[in-house]
Amino acid sequence: MLQINDILYRAGGRVIFDRATVTVHKGERAGLIGRNGSGKTTLLKLIAGDLALDGGDIGLPRALKIGTIAQDAPGGPASLIDTVLAADSERAALLAEAEQVQDPARIAEIHERLAAIGAESAPARAARILAGLGFDEATQKRPCAELSGGWRMRVALAALLFTEPELLLLDEPTNHLDLEAVLWLEGYLKTYPGTLIVVSHDRDLLNGVARRILHLEGGKIVAYNGNYDRFERTRAERLEHQAALRSKQLAERHHIQTFIDRFRYKASKARQAQSRIKALERMGPVTAMIEERTVSFTFPKPIQLSPPILTLEDASAGYDPDTPVLSNLNLRLDMDDRVALLGANGNGKSTFSRLLAGRLKPLAGRLTKSSKLTVGYFAQDQADELDLEETPFALMARTMPDAPPAKVRSHLGRFGFGADHAMLKVGRLSGGEKARLLFALITRDSPQLLLLDEPTNHLDMDARESLIQAINDFEGAVILVTHDPHVIELTADRLWLVSGGAVKPYDGDMDDYRVLLREERRAERSRSKAGKVDAASNINGRVNRKDQRRAKAEARAAVSHLRQAVRAAEVQVDKLNQKKAKLEARLADPEIYNGSTRKLMALQLEFGEIKTALAQAETVWIEAQAAVEEDSAR
């Protein structure tokens, strides 16, 4: 489907891609990874045609439907559901034409096409996607203009998923989602019927969705079969093998050079010395695989306080005394606590964090803190408030007015800011560097409690691993809100569920929480279906036939994309099996082994690629069929 051939691309005088080549097959789900600045977003723009290459080419089928998230979040008076439905331009155009056209033949054509594209079930499918991304039925009817930027970007993602492009390009789709929406998105993408390339730093998403990893490194694109965990293992083995091979070759070169230096001017050994000189010239160098520099950081050691460091007794929190967001809070924190907050956006996780940070006073009840408690609060919107014209050193020095410059530099150094980076303007820092600067700012007083609200946004994979290590090494308490389950599982030893206006300990683990979410969604769908059937009843107690048909269409829509995925996977498996059978027949012919070695090797290489693609397609087929059966059983 997608063939990237020897592409060359430069930006700002820097080579981003240097003769990079890779193939993405139809139906593949690929994770695109690499360090910040390696060119992930650039590659998606090149594939979509938004940027022009400096060399090479990108081959795509004609009239291929490519989908990317719109740069501008949707707004205006249109409701969320109407905004998503309008994303299918063909359906919208046909419906508009059907209102105006008079020709019976054209009317028939329009209705035939509307039926073919599933227009009747489209509202149910759009509503299902919006619900998965965190919009309840009432919110779906609100105007987009009433939502914040982050929530409107969710609407943009919903609109993209609704259109089901043949090639779906996603760039950090989880950045504006909460954990619950991320888990839904992972399940949705597992059975996506088209080809998918997703840029993400979310390890769990890449493990659950990707069947191939495309790694950007040194201007090249290196493909690895399997998910992210398998990529890590394979690459580590490759690095080890490459290092061993290079070491062996260097030893051999040294041995040959020693012989040459010793005997090249002796007549009796001159011929052997010349032979070894030629051998040395023919010996191609084994390139050293240089590990990219990993930035690590550490949180400063706090002064220990006697437990508890914070307690809540019958407390409530919110912004209006008459309508508290959270009530009846009875909780305590000790120095060694590692707590992750679970719960959908809008349930009060940020409100709870602000209460603990002292940015909100309790509306009722009591909040008691240790008199010496210092709190470091990382809020997800703080990066937008940084002065872009200042330097990290200047910002830090301003918050540490009594500290000598050496101490300021030392604290910045904890978070990977060397002498050069400390003097760059904040506006030139990457998103990950700004996040590390915020960590430095909030920990300048060595706090005993860290409140981290979505700290992984803009952090690449290695920086997230460094954050995990820093949290685990920290000797104070941590309250964590994140959409990354991997970070929760490796750092939190307690889970608190924020739901229904309360914050309570959750006894299960993340797997139990995933099961809980699935059960809640199943119950919500059942209630929704039951409500629609009741609403469709007429005054005589009989169900209107039109509403009956609509209810059935909505039920079909609930599994339509899963059934599409099954059909697409079946077609792909059949095609690959046919190709495999033809290649097996050719390789079974004895004559092929008497001919060109190059041709034989090409056939064997193609056979290997077909086997790999077939295994991946069969995995997709099995997963999609299992998802259909699970949904039907509900």
Protein Blocks (a to p, Z undefined) as FASTA:
>chain_A
ZZcehiacdeehiafbghiacdddehiacddeddehilpmmmmmmmnopaccfedjdddd
ehiacddddfbdcedjbdfklmmmmmmmmlmmmmmmmmmpmblklmmmmmmmmmmnommm
mmmmmmmmmmmnopafklmmpcfklpcfklmmmmmmmmmmmnopabdcdehkllmpcfkl
mmmmmmmmmmocbdcddddfbfklmmmmpgcdcddeehiacddeddfklmmmmmmmmmmm
mmmmmmmmmmmmmmmmmmmmmmmmgmklmmmmmmmmmmmmmmccdddddddddddddddd
dddddddfbdcehiacdjbfklcfbghiacdddfkbccddeddehilmmmmmmmmnopac
cfbhjddddfkbccddddfklmmmpcfkbcfklmmmmmmmmbcfklmmmmmmmnopafkl
mmpcfklpcfklmmmmmmmmmmmnopabdcdehklgopafklmmmmmmmmmmpcbdcddd
dfbfklmmmmpcbdcddeehiacddfbdfklmmmmmmmmmmmmmmmmmmmmmmmmpcfko
pacfklmmmmmmmmmmmmmmmmmmmmmmmmmmmmmmmmmmmmmmmmmpmklmmmcfklmm
mmmmmmmmmmmmmmmmmmmmmmmmmmmmmmmmZZ
